[in-house]
C-alpha cells in the first residue's frame, strides 16, 4: 500500500510541476486566462498530493509501530526507497519551479501597479489609498 501511495504522490507532483511550467510559459506571453483556468486543477492536484502524503505518513507510522525494534530504512523495500528518493527530487523541482513562477508574478504585479500609479496616482488619507487629483494622464472627477 505504501508503494501505491508513493507512486500516486509522484504523479501528482509531476502534474503540479507541469501545470506550473505551463503557467510560466503563459505569463511570459502575457496570456493570463489559461493560468486562471488551470487554477482549480492546480488546487485539486495539491489537495490530492496532501491527502496522499498523509496516507504515506500513516503507512510509515504503522510500519514503525508494528516493528518497534527495527529501523525505518530496514522496514522499506528497494522500490520504496527509490520512490522516496524520487519524491524528494520532485519536491525540490516543484520548489524550484514555484520559486521561478513567484518571481515572475511579482515582476508582473509590480509592473501593473506602476502603470496604474502613473495612470491614476494615489495618496494615503489615513489608512486608505485614494486617487489624487494630480493625474498626469487622466482627469479625476470626484
C-alpha positions in Angstrom: 0.0 0.0 0.0 2.9 2.4 0.8 4.3 1.8 -2.7 0.9 2.7 -4.2 0.6 5.9 -2.3 4.2 6.9 -3.2 3.6 6.3 -6.9 0.4 8.3 -6.8 2.0 11.2 -4.9 4.8 11.3 -7.5 2.2 11.5 -10.3 0.5 14.5 -8.5 3.9 16.2 -8.0 4.8 15.8 -11.7 1.4 17.1 -12.7 1.9 20.2 -10.4 5.3 20.8 -11.9 3.9 20.6 -15.5 1.0 22.9 -14.7 3.4 25.5 -13.1 5.7 25.3 -16.1 2.7 26.0 -18.3 1.9 29.0 -16.1 5.4 30.2 -16.6 5.2 30.0 -20.3 1.8 31.8 -20.3 3.0 34.6 -18.1 5.9 35.1 -20.5 3.3 35.5 -23.3 1.0 37.7 -21.1 -1.7 35.1 -21.5 -3.4 35.2 -18.1 -6.7 33.4 -18.8 -5.2 30.0 -19.2 -3.5 30.4 -15.9 -6.7 31.2 -14.2 -8.4 28.3 -15.9 -5.8 25.9 -14.6 -6.0 27.3 -11.0 -8.8 24.9 -9.9 -6.9 21.9 -11.4 -3.8 23.0 -9.6 -5.6 23.3 -6.3 -7.2 19.9 -6.9 -3.8 18.3 -7.5 -2.3 20.0 -4.5 -5.1 18.7 -2.2 -4.7 15.2 -3.7 -1.0 15.3 -3.0 -1.6 16.4 0.6 -4.0 13.5 1.1 -1.6 11.0 -0.4 1.2 12.4 1.7 -0.9 11.9 4.8 -1.5 8.3 3.8 2.2 7.8 3.3 2.9 9.2 6.7 0.2 6.9 8.2 1.6 3.8 6.4 5.2 4.6 7.7 3.9 5.3 11.2 2.1 1.9 11.1 5.3 0.2 10.0 7.3 1.8 12.8 4.6 1.0 15.4 4.3 -2.7 14.3 8.1 -3.1 14.2 9.4 -1.0 17.2 12.8 -2.7 17.3 13.6 -2.2 13.6 15.0 1.0 12.0 12.9 2.6 9.3 15.4 2.0 6.4 15.2 -1.7 7.1 11.4 -1.8 7.0 11.2 -0.4 3.5 12.0 -2.4 0.3 14.2 -1.2 -2.5 11.3 0.1 -4.6 10.0 2.2 -1.7 13.5 3.6 -1.1 13.7 4.6 -4.7 10.2 6.1 -4.7 11.1 8.2 -1.6 14.3 9.4 -3.3 12.2 10.3 -6.4 9.7 12.1 -4.2 12.4 14.2 -2.7 13.8 15.1 -6.1 10.3 16.0 -7.5 9.6 18.1 -4.4 12.8 20.0 -5.0 11.8 20.5 -8.6 8.4 21.8 -7.6 10.0 24.2 -5.1 12.4 25.5 -7.8 9.6 25.9 -10.5 7.3 27.6 -7.9 10.1 30.0 -7.0 10.7 30.9 -10.7 6.9 31.4 -11.1 6.6 33.5 -8.0 9.4 35.8 -9.1 7.7 36.3 -12.5 4.3 37.0 -10.8 6.0 39.6 -8.6 7.6 41.3 -11.5 4.3 41.4 -13.5 2.4 42.6 -10.4 4.9 45.4 -9.8 4.7 46.4 -13.4 0.9 46.7 -13.4 1.0 48.6 -10.1 3.5 51.1 -11.5 1.3 51.5 -14.6 -1.8 52.0 -12.5 0.0 54.5 -10.3 1.1 56.5 -13.4 -2.4 56.5 -14.8 -4.3 57.1 -11.5 -1.9 58.4 -8.9 -2.9 57.7 -5.3 -2.2 59.2 -2.0 -2.8 58.0 1.6 -5.5 59.5 3.6 -5.2 57.9 6.9 -5.2 54.1 6.2 -6.9 54.5 2.8 -5.4 54.9 -0.6 -7.4 57.4 -2.6 -6.9 58.8 -6.1 -5.2 62.1 -6.1 -6.3 65.0 -8.3 -2.9 65.4 -9.9 -3.2 62.7 -12.5 -0.9 63.3 -15.5 -2.9 61.2 -17.9 -6.5 61.2 -16.6 -8.7 63.8 -15.2 -10.1 62.5 -11.9 -13.6 63.8 -11.2 -15.0 63.4 -7.7 
